[in-house]
Structures are given as structure tokens and as C-alpha cells.
Amino acid sequence: MAKSKKKAETVFLVCEETGDYNYTIRRKSGGERLELKKYSPRLRRHTLHVEKKK
């Protein structure tokens, strides 16, 4: 029996305030939805970014 590998998927980190797609990351599928404070170039400050699939 061959084990199936979980493939990494590309997800986007979207700014909650502007809706801009500022960051892309590759991670394993499944798990919790990411919510991180990242830098928003448009606002020039750190804001909450959430994971969104394309």
C-alpha cells in the first residue's frame, strides 16, 4: 500500500482593512485558518491579515 502525501497548497494573506492580497504562503492543506498581524504597505502599519484561498 502506498501512502498518499498531503500536498502543499498556496494560500493568500488578505488585509482585513483594505482587502489587499499582500502575502502568499505555501502550507499543508487542512488545519486552522491563519490570522496574523502583518505589515500593510498601503496603510503603512501592521494590520490583521487572514488566510484566503484563491
N, CA and C of each residue as an Amber inpcrd file, in Angstrom:
protein
   162
   0.8350000  -1.1930000   0.0000000   0.0000000   0.0000000   0.0000000
   0.8720000   1.2460000   0.0000000   0.5300000   2.1570000  -0.8570000
   1.2750000   3.4190000  -0.9300000   0.5730000   4.4700000  -0.0820000
   1.3750000   5.2110000   0.6710000   0.7960000   6.2840000   1.4710000
   0.5750000   7.4990000   0.5850000  -0.5470000   8.1530000   0.7570000
  -0.7920000   9.3680000  -0.0200000  -0.1730000  10.5550000   0.7040000
   0.5150000  11.3810000  -0.0530000   1.1510000  12.5590000   0.5370000
   0.1850000  13.7260000   0.5140000   0.2260000  14.5120000   1.5690000
  -0.5460000  15.7540000   1.5670000   0.2740000  16.7850000   0.8330000
  -0.2940000  17.3900000  -0.1750000   0.4430000  18.3720000  -0.9480000
   0.2740000  19.7480000  -0.3250000   1.2900000  20.5520000  -0.5080000
   1.2360000  21.9270000  -0.0210000   0.3450000  22.7310000  -0.9580000
  -0.4390000  23.6170000  -0.4090000  -1.3000000  24.4690000  -1.2110000
  -0.8820000  25.9180000  -1.0020000  -1.1290000  26.7440000  -1.9890000
  -0.8100000  28.1600000  -1.8960000  -2.0240000  28.8960000  -1.3580000
  -1.8100000  29.6610000  -0.3010000  -2.8810000  30.4750000   0.2730000
  -2.4090000  31.9230000   0.3320000  -3.3370000  32.8270000   0.3340000
  -3.0420000  34.2510000   0.3530000  -3.3930000  34.8210000   1.7160000
  -2.6130000  35.7950000   2.1610000  -2.9400000  36.5340000   3.3700000
  -3.5050000  37.8710000   2.9430000  -4.7710000  38.1090000   3.2820000
  -5.5090000  39.2770000   2.8320000  -5.7070000  40.2310000   3.9970000
  -5.4420000  41.5150000   3.7640000  -5.6140000  42.5400000   4.7840000
  -7.1000000  42.7090000   5.0820000  -7.4540000  42.7030000   6.3560000
  -8.8540000  42.8630000   6.7680000  -9.3770000  44.2630000   6.4670000
  -8.5340000  45.2770000   6.5520000  -8.9950000  46.6530000   6.4070000
  -9.0800000  47.1100000   4.9460000  -8.0950000  46.7330000   4.1200000
  -8.0880000  47.2010000   2.7290000  -8.5370000  46.1340000   1.7370000
  -8.4230000  44.8470000   2.0940000  -8.7740000  43.7700000   1.1740000
  -7.6610000  43.4430000   0.1980000  -6.4600000  44.0020000   0.4130000
  -5.3270000  43.7480000  -0.4740000  -4.7320000  42.3720000  -0.2090000
  -4.2820000  41.7100000  -1.2830000  -3.5650000  40.4450000  -1.1880000
  -2.0850000  40.7760000  -1.0610000  -1.5790000  40.8810000   0.1600000
  -0.2060000  41.3250000   0.3770000   0.8100000  40.1930000   0.4450000
   0.4270000  39.0060000   0.8890000   1.3720000  37.9230000   1.0970000
   0.8150000  36.6200000   0.5550000   1.7050000  35.7550000   0.0520000
   1.3390000  34.3930000  -0.3240000   2.2360000  33.4480000   0.4530000
   1.6690000  32.3290000   0.8850000   2.4370000  31.3130000   1.5920000
   2.0120000  29.9500000   1.0860000   2.9170000  28.9640000   1.2540000
   2.5880000  27.5790000   0.9290000   2.5350000  26.8170000   2.2440000
   1.4530000  26.0780000   2.4200000   1.3060000  25.2810000   3.6420000
   0.5140000  24.0290000   3.3480000   0.5610000  23.0780000   4.2690000
  -0.1790000  21.8300000   4.1030000  -1.6660000  22.1130000   4.1900000
  -2.4360000  21.3480000   3.4570000  -3.8780000  21.5510000   3.4840000
  -4.4450000  21.0960000   4.8210000  -5.5790000  21.6580000   5.1860000
  -6.1910000  21.3280000   6.4680000  -5.6770000  22.2320000   7.5650000
  -6.1420000  22.0240000   8.7500000  -5.6860000  22.8320000   9.8720000
  -6.5420000  24.0730000  10.0470000  -6.1330000  24.9170000  10.9730000
  -6.9000000  26.1180000  11.2790000  -6.6170000  27.2310000  10.2820000
  -7.5460000  28.1430000  10.2010000  -7.3900000  29.3010000   9.3400000
  -6.4400000  30.2940000  10.0110000  -5.4430000  30.7740000   9.2690000
  -4.4460000  31.6720000   9.8400000  -4.9830000  33.0860000   9.9980000
  -4.6170000  33.7110000  11.0790000  -4.8770000  35.1320000  11.3090000
  -3.6100000  35.7070000  11.9110000  -2.9260000  36.5600000  11.1630000
  -1.6520000  37.1020000  11.6030000  -1.6470000  38.6140000  11.4790000
  -0.8530000  39.2610000  12.3200000  -0.6370000  40.7010000  12.1680000
   0.5720000  40.8750000  11.2590000   0.3510000  41.4290000  10.0730000
   1.4130000  41.6320000   9.1000000   1.3900000  43.0910000   8.6510000
   2.4660000  43.5030000   7.9940000   2.5980000  44.8830000   7.5440000
   1.7620000  45.1120000   6.2870000   0.9950000  46.1930000   6.2750000
   0.2080000  46.5890000   5.1120000   0.8700000  47.8170000   4.4830000
   1.4440000  47.6720000   3.2810000   2.1400000  48.7940000   2.6520000
   1.2270000  49.9880000   2.3660000  -0.0170000  49.7390000   2.0320000
  -0.9280000  50.8380000   1.7190000  -1.1990000  51.7020000   2.9480000
  -1.4200000  51.0640000   4.0920000  -1.7100000  51.7970000   5.3230000
  -0.4440000  52.1680000   6.0930000   0.6780000  51.5550000   5.7260000
   1.9690000  51.7680000   6.3690000   1.9380000  51.4730000   7.8680000
   1.2680000  50.3810000   8.2210000   1.2450000  49.9130000   9.6030000
   0.8480000  48.4410000   9.6110000   0.9720000  47.8080000  10.7560000
   0.6020000  46.3990000  10.8870000  -0.9040000  46.2720000  11.0930000
  -1.5120000  45.3730000  10.3370000  -2.9440000  45.1110000  10.4440000
  -3.1700000  43.5970000  10.4810000  -4.3910000  43.2050000  10.7780000
  -4.7380000  41.7900000  10.8050000  -4.9000000  41.2720000   9.3750000
  -4.2140000  40.1910000   9.0650000  -4.3350000  39.5290000   7.7720000
  -4.9090000  38.1420000   8.0070000  -5.8350000  37.7120000   7.1500000
  -6.4510000  36.3940000   7.2780000  -6.1710000  35.5750000   6.0370000
  -6.1980000  34.2570000   6.2090000  -5.9360000  33.3330000   5.1290000
  -7.1350000  33.2670000   4.1850000  -6.8480000  33.2520000   2.8860000
  -7.8960000  33.1210000   1.8920000  -7.3600000  32.2940000   0.7420000
  -8.1430000  31.3170000   0.2900000  -7.7420000  30.5110000  -0.8520000
  -8.2210000  31.1840000  -2.1150000  -7.5310000  30.9540000  -3.1920000
  -7.8920000  31.6140000  -4.4490000  -9.1330000  31.0220000  -5.0390000
